Structure formats: C-alpha cells, structure tokens
Amino acid sequence: MNDVSAPVPVVEISCGALRGTMIDGTMAFKAIPYAAPPTGTLRFLPPRPPVPWAGVRDATAYAGRAPQTGLRAAQRPELETFSGTPDPSPDSEDCLTLHVWTPGVSGGAKRPVMVWLHGGAFSTGSANSDRLRGSRLAKRGDVVVVTVNHRLNIFGHLDLSEVGGPDYAQSGNAGVLDMIAALQWVRDNISRFGGNPGNVTIFGESGGGGKVSTLLAMPSAIGLFHKAIIQSGASVRLRDKERSLKLTGHVLKELGVGAGAIAQLRALPFTRLLAAIKPAERALGASAHRLFDRYPFGPVIDGDLLPRQPFDPAAPDFMRDIPLIIGDMKDEMASFLAPDDLVWNRVLTEAQMEERVRAIAGPETNRVVETYRRQYPGAGPADRLIATTTDSNFRIRSLTLAQRRAANATAPVWMYSFQWETPLHDGKMKAPHAMDVPFTFDTIDLTNATDNSDTAKRLAATMSGVWAAFARNGVPDHPSIPHWPAYNAADRATLMLDAECRIENDPRDETRALWQDITGTR
C-alpha cells in the first residue's frame, strides 16, 4: 500500500520533474516515459527520445501496458490468481514506461541497480503486476530496482524491412531497441534516484530471461549493464531472417494488406493487428529448431543489431566479462500442463504419456520414456510427463547456454535449480514455471502461489538476498546459502534452492546427458 503520510522528494531528470510515492518504506516512481509513444507515424519504428514536460509530473500510478489482449493462453480457473491479481492495466501503444523503486534519492548513494525485464515470451506481460513490486527487493538489498514496459508481439517484432525499406530495417527488433533505450535512460538518469549507472544488473524470468539472453548477444548493449541473471528463459537461438520474413508475409495476407502496406499498417487499429497474430503464427508453423527457437514474434538475427545467434554454436566473445547467474524451476511444465485435465487429475495413461512425448522426441521416444521411468520409479505418467517436458523445453536450454558461456567466458557462470514445491492445490503444481518471480521480489504474500509458511518466507528472503548480493558484488555470496562454486562442464555445481539450500554437482546427470545427446549439445 502507498504510505501517503511520508513525503517523497521531487526528482529532476533529463525530461522534467517527477513526484513519486512511498510504498513499503521505499520511494516509488511509476510510469516514467523513457521514449516517445510509438504511435501514429512512429508505429514499428525504433524508439525516439521522450518528450519533455513542464511542471511536476505525477509518477504515483501505473499507466498502460503493451497491447496483448487475447494472446495469453487460458489457465485452469482455480489457478487464475496463482501469480497474484491479474494486471488490470489497459492495452495501450503508449507503453514505453518504466518504474523505479529506491531506498532514497541521495545523489551520493551509488546503490547497485537491478533492471527487470518481464516474462511473457516477447508476446504478453507487463511490469505493472503486484508480484513485481520492487519495494521489498530494493529495501532488503539496498538496491535501486527498475522494471520496464516495452513493445511486444506484432508491435515490437513485425519485420517490415522488405516492405518498408531502410526506415523499417530494424522493425523486427523494435521491442529489443526499446530495452536498449530503457537501459540508456538508466545510464543517464538513475543517479538522480540514488543508483550507480556503473553497476547495473539485468534480470528476467521466462521471456524476460530470453530478453537478457538477447541483450547478451547485442553489441549495442555493451556498457549498458555489467551483470546478468537468466531465470527459466535461456535463449540459445532466435528466429532467423528467412523465418521472420515468412511470418510477415502471413501477417500481410491475414490483414489483406498489399501495395502501400506501411501506410495501411499504421492506420489499422491495434485490435486488428492483435487479431492477426495467432492466424499468422499457425500459418508459419513450427521452427526446424523447435526446442531452441521459441518466439515467432521475437528478436530476429538481422546481421546488424543481432549479428549472430546468441549461444549457437557458441557464446559471443564481446560479453564474456559479464558475470551470469542462470537456472530454472524443477517442474516448469506443471504450469503449462495444468489445463490438461488428464494431467491435473493424474489420470494420464502410459499410452497417452508416450504419445505426448513422441511429439517431442520422435524416434528417441522409447529411450526417453524408459529413462524417465527408471529415474522416477515412484511417479505416475503425468508426473513423468511434467519432468520430461520440463527438461526438453527448459532445462536443456539453460544447460546449453551455461555450458557454452562457461567455455569461453572470463567472468564466472553460476547455475541454480529452484526445488521447493508449493503444497497448495494438493501439491499438483510442484515447483512450476514463474513461481520463482515473487521469491525474487520477496512478494509471495501478494500471490496465491505459496502457503506463506515460515519456510516459504525464508526462501524468499534467501533468493532476493542472494540476487541483490550478486548485483552489488558480482559474486552470489550470502550467509543464507553455502559457498556456491562457479559452473563448469567438469563439476556442474548447482545451487538447489529449497527449504534447506545445498550444492549438488551435476544433478539429474542421466537426463541431462540424454537431452544433450538428442539435441547434439554435449
């Protein structure tokens, strides 16, 4: 809740003055524009500088989120508020805003800065939800927290380079350029909020982890951040130019747009553009690299902003001095499989499980099924399906990125696995995708994902504390965990985040080796 009794200083930044509010004993400045609204003639173009304002701008409330209505997959009714109250922000193309949470605005404080990039597969999500309230993390770690909104889906990643000519050469990466603009805003303004622009950590979960992976592969991001954390979102590959242009062709066909496409596309209501996304994606079909290339509307390898695949066949050299934490959830796919009644009610048969695995493993299906049957002898088909698809859809990407990064980096890589299972819903959710987000921000009480037990609260204090320590020092040393060795292909040391945190070397080594063999990533 806002603490209206506590005065908040007016902060002067490059575009004007801001008045924030107090939340949880921390100063909060919301919906600060870091670029001009990408509307009208600016739709699909790279971000432009923000428009200055006169007087004192109110920065006490969230504004709009990037257009996305109708894109989020349906969830079970009983899980609709699992991650907290859904973001009520309206869809708006005027969405290039960020929020700042700081313990104080003294110019001499020079606190570490943590910039969060939200999840949602480059398609949905926003920085406006309760679980991303940065006040707790800012206070616990004595850091400045920044959470960013930017263009998504068709607005941020429609490649119009062949339709629109040179002006639209970067349209397929407009949403990533928004993130670059936000980081440039941090560089230029964060000292006014008590932050140190020379000590910036970028972090994100799911699609946010994909955004961190992408920034690690962008030469134009060099110097804008100094540490990185990827949570359940390693991006080894992104879409290539051929695939991005094919998707554009399907969009134009769906919209009935021909000659004069740019003028027509700029004139369409954003709801019409949103409606074209799913039909175009269906027409495009799956990528040939379906376990690694995950985002139909996402960044594109254009040979310029993104000169090459982020971590395929190896990690880029130019970000090798950035310390990195990477990891994932033990049961990522429990969230995605929950709408399937057969899985949720644990009545999936062996044959049904094998059919689902075959869609992923193809000729390796029997080998995969037998491996998981052996590794999980007490588990039924539904739980083994969750384990199998978690490893094939998430864990193999984290392992591949970590191994390739460790192989050529001068800075260390640390690997973790979030093991603690929520007891809610009869334990069916286990340790699912995105449940770590409120642990990262110490906001578990603002969601319905945990029992708010002392164990859960301690783990939230641990995770947020370790993340803040890493942001401060570049090393994740913290009294709540044992010494955490850096990751390498020999030991594969992994921090297991659980009721009692521990270090394990090469956990679940047989399934790790299985998927590395299948994907050729040993």
N, C-alpha and C positions, 0 to 999 in steps of 0.2 A: 504493500500500500504506500501511496505518497504520504510523506511527512510534511504537511503544509506548514507546520509550525517552525520548521527550520529554514532560515533564509539561504538562498543559493546565489552566489555572486553572478553578475552578468559577465560573460566571457566574450571578448572581442577576437574574432577570427578574420581571415582574409576577406570574407564577403560581407561582414557585418557583425552585429552584436546578438548574443543568444542568452535567453533566460531558461534555465532548467528547473529541476525539482529534486527533492530528496526522497530516496527510496532505500529502505533498509539501512539508513545511516550513510548512504552513498549518494553522491551527486549524479544525476542522470540528465542527459541532454538527448532528446529524441528527434528523429526525423530531420536531421541536418542534411540539406542538399549538398552533395559532393560533385554534382554535374547538373547541367541544364536538363529540363524534362525532355526525353527523347520522343517528342510528339510532332505531329504535322510533318513538315519537311525534314525533321530530324529522325523520323522513324527509320530504323535499320542502320543508321549511320553511327560511326564511333562517337563516344560521349564528348560533349562540348563543356567548356568551363561553366561552373554555376553562375547564376545571375545574382549580383549583389543586391542587398536590400537596405532600405533606410530604417532607422529606429531600431528597437529591440525585438527580435523575432522570438515568438513563443516556441520553446522546444520541450514542452512537457507532455506531449501526447504523440502516439504513433500516427502515421498517415497511411497512404495506400500501399498495397503490395503489388508485385508484378502480376499481370493478367495470367490466370491459371484455372479459372472455374471450369469444372467438368473434366479435368485431367487426372485428378488423384484417384487411384484405384479404391474401390469400395472395401470397407473393413467390416468385420462382424459387429453387430450393434453393441454388444457388450464391451467392445474394445474401442469404441469411437472416442472416448476421452482417456484412453490409456496413457497417451502422451500429454494429457492436460486439456484444458479448454481449447477447442479449435480457434485458430486465429480469425477474429471477426473483421479484419481489415478489408476494405473494398478493393476490388481489382482496379488498378489504375496504371496507365503507362507513365504517369508522373511518379516513378518509383525509385529514382536514383538517390536514395537517402541512406544515412547510417545513424547509429545510436552510440553514444559514448557514456560509459559508466566509470566514475573515478572517485577515489577516496578524498581527493582535494585538487584544487586547480593552481596550486603554487607553481610558479614557473621554474623553480629550482628543484622540484621533487625528482624529476627524471625517473619515473617509475617504468618498469617494463610494460610494453604494450602487447595485448593479445587481440588479434583481429579474427573474428569468427565468420566463416563462410557457411551458410546454412545448407542443409540437405534438400533432397527432392529431385535427384537425377537431372539437374540442369533444366527441369521442367516445372516443378512446383516448389512450394515452401516460401518462407519469408523469415526475416529477423525479428518479427513482431510478436512471437508467441511467448507465453508466460515462462515456459521452461528455459528460454534463452535470456531471461532477466539477468543482466550482467552484474548486478549489485553485489551478490553474495561472493562471486569469484573475485571481483575487484577488492572487496573488503578483506576476504580471507588471505589472498596472496599479496595484498598491497600493490596491485597492478591496475593499469587502465585497460578496460575491455571495450572493444569496438565491434559491433555487429552490423552486417552490411546487407542491404537490399540491392538487387540489380536485375537486369533484364533476363528473362528465361525463355525457354522453348522457341517458338517461331519468331518472337520479337528479338531474342538475343542471338539466334543461331540459324537464320534463314540465309543461305549462301546465294546472294544475288550478284556475284562477281561477273557472271556471264550475261546477265540480264541488264544490270545497271551500269556496267563499265567501271572505270577507275574509282569513281566516288564510292562505289559499293564493294570494292575489293576486299574489305575487312568485315563485311556484314555477317559472315558466318561465325565470326568471333567477337561480335559486338558485346555480348554478355561478359566475355572474359576481359575485354577492354574496359568495361565498367569496373571490374575488380581492380584493374591497374589504376584507374582514375581514383578509386577509393583509397588505395594504398598511397598514391601521390598526395591525396588530401591529408592522410595521416602524417606523411612526411612533413608537410608544410604547416600543419595546424595543431598536431597533438601535444606539442609542448605547452600550448595555452591551457591544456587540461591536466597538466602535471605529468605528461608522458614523455618518454625518451624516444625520439624518432630513430635513434641509432640502435635500438634494441626492440625489434618488432618480431613477434611470433605469429604466423598464420596457422590457423587450425580449423578443422571442419570434419563433419561426420557424413557418411554416405556420399551423396552427390557433393557435399562440402569437402569431403576427402578427395573426391575426383577433381574439385577445383584447386585444392592445394597441390595435387599431383600435376595438374596442368600448369600452374604458375611455376613449379619447379622446372618446367621444360620451356619457359619463355625467356629469351634473352632480355626483353624489355622490362622484366620484373627484377633483374639483378639490382641489388642495393636497396630495394623497397622492403625487404624482410630479411631476417637473419636466422630464424629457426622455423621449424615446421612440424605439425602434428597431423597425421592422417588416421582418421577413425572410421573403420569399416567402409572405405571408399577408394582403395588403391586403383588408380587408372594406369594400366600398363600400356594400353593402346587407346587412341581416339579415332574418330571416323576420318577416312582419307578423302581427298578431293573428289574422286570419282563418285563415292557414295553420297557426299554432301550435295553434289550437283544433281544426282538422280533424285534425291529427296525433293529438291527444289522443283524439279520437273513435275513430280507428282502433286506438289502443292499448287502449282500454277494450273494444272489440269483440274484439280478439285475445285479451285476457285473460278475457273472459266476465264482466266486472265491470259491475254495474248499480247498483241502489239501495245506499246505504251505501258508495259507492265508496272514500272515503278510508280508512275502517277496513279494507276489504279490501286496498287497495293497500299499506297499512302492514304488513299481516300476511303478504304474499307473500314468499317467499324471493327474494333478489336475482337468483338464476339464472333464475327465471321472468320477472322483469321484463326481464332482458337478452335472453331468447329472443323477447320481443315486439317488439324494436326493428326488426329487418330487415323482418318482415312488415308492420309499420305504415308504414315508410318506402316500401315498394313500393306499398302501397295509396294513399299520399298522392300519389305521382308527382312529376315534376319541377316546379320553380318556373317561373312565367312569366318570371322574371328569371334564367334558369339560368346565365348567365355571371357573375352578380354575387351571387346569393343561394345560398350554398353549403352551409348547415348545416341539415338537417332538425331535428335536436335541437341547438339552439344558442340564442343570445340571441334575445329577442323584443322587438319595438318595442311597448312597452306604454303609451306616453304618460306614463309616470312615471319609472321608473329610466332607461329609454331613450325619451326624448320624441320622437325622430325618427330617420330613417335616418342612419347615421354620416357618409357622404360623398355623399349623393344627395338633392337635386340639387347641394348644395354642402357644404363643410366647416362644422362648427359654429363659432360665434364664441367660445364660452366657453373653448376650449382653444387659442386662436390664438397664445398666447405660449409654447407648448411646442415647443422645437426638436425636429426629427424627422429621422431617417435612414430611408430606405426603399429596398428593392431586391429583387432576385431572382436566380435562377440562370439561366444561359444556356440550359440544356436540362432544365428542370424535369420535363417529362413522360417523360424517359428512364426514370425510376424506375417510373412508373405503367404504362408500356407494356412494360416488360421481361418480364412474364409471357406476353405475346403472342409465341409462337414465330416468327411471320412477321416481327415487328419485330426481335426479338432476333437472329435469324439473317440479318436483312437480305435477306429473300426476298419481302417485301411487293411486290405488283404495283401498277402505276399505278392500275388499276381499283379494287383493294382500298383503296388510299390515298384515292382520291376518294370512295369510299363512306363511309369514316370521317369525312372532312372534311364531307361533306354533312349528317351528323347534327348538326354544329355550325353550319355556315354556311348551310345551306338554299339559298335562291335565289341567294346570293352565292358558291356553291361554285366555279363556273368562274373567277370573278375571283380568289378566294383561291388556288386551285391554280396558276393562271398566275403570280400574283405570287410565290409561293414557288419555283416552277420557275425564274423569272427571277433571283430573289435568291440562290438556291442552285444554280447551274448544274452543279456537280460532285457534288451529293448525290443519292442514290437515294431512292425513295419512302418508305422507313422513316425516314430522317433528316429528310426534309422533313415527314413527319407529326409527328415529335417537335418540330420547330421551329414548325410551325403550331399545334399544340395547346398548346405552351408559351405562345405569345403570346396565344391565345384564352382559356386557362384561368387564366393567372397574370399575364403581363406587362401586359395591358390593365387589370387591376385596380390594379396598382402605379402605372401611368402616370396613371390616372384619379384615384386618391387623391392622388398627388403634385401633379398639376396643380391640382386643386380646393383642396388645402391651401395651395399656394403663392399662389393667387389672393387669399386673404383672411387670410393669417397675418401677424402681426407678427414672429414668430420664423421663422428660415430652415428650409427643407427641403433635404436632400441626397439625391441619387439615386445608387445604385450598381448594378453588374451583375457577378456572380461568373462569370468567364470561364474559369478554369483547369480543364482536363479531366483526370480521372484516367486514367492509362494502363492500369489494371487491366482485366481481362476484355476484352482486345484493344481497349480504348478504347470499347466499346459503351455504357458508361454516360455518357460525355462529362462534362458539368457538371450532375449531376442534382439533383433536389429533395432537400433536407435534408443534402447533403454539406457545406454551409457550417457546420453546427452544431459539429462538432469543430474546425473552424478558428476559430470564435468563442471556444470554450473552451480552445483550444490542447491538444486531446486527440486529435489524429489518430492517435497511436500506440495508442490504446485502441479503434480501429475497424479495419475491413478495407476502408476506402474509398479509401485512397491507397497509394502506394509508399513513403511515409515518406522520400522523397528530400529533399535539401537544399532544393530548390525548394518542395516542399510545406511543409516546416518553416518556411521564411522567410515563406511566405504566411500560415501560421497565426500566426506572431509578429506579422505586419503587421495582420491582421484583428483579433486580440484586442487589440493595442496601440492601434489606431485607435478601436475601440469603447470602451476604457477611457478614452482621452483625451477622447472626446466626453462620457462620463459625468462626467468631472472638470470640464470647462470649458464644455460646451455647444457646442463647436466641434470638428469632427473634424480638427484639425491634428496631424500626426505626421510625424517625419522619414523614415518609410519610404514615404511617398506624396507625389506632387506636391501643390501647392495645390489644394484641392477646392472649386470655386465652388458656391454655393447654386443650387438648381434653379429655373428659371422657364420659362414657356412659349415664350420667345423663343430661348434658347440650349439649354435642356435638357441642361446639363452633367451628365455621368455618370462616376463613378469606375469604371473597369474593373479589377476585382481579378483579377490574373493573375500569371504569373511575373515580369513587369515591369508594375507598375501604371501606369495612364495615365488621362488625362481625355479623353473624347470628347464632342462636342456632338451631341445627337440621334442616337445610334447606331441603326442599322436604321430610318431615318426612314420608308421607304416602308411597311414592315409596321406600324409604329406608326400611321401615318396611315390605313392600311387598316382596322385594327380600331377605331380611333376613329370612323371613318366608319360602319362596320357597327353599332356599338353606340350611335352618337349621342352620343359623349362628347368631341367636339372642343372 
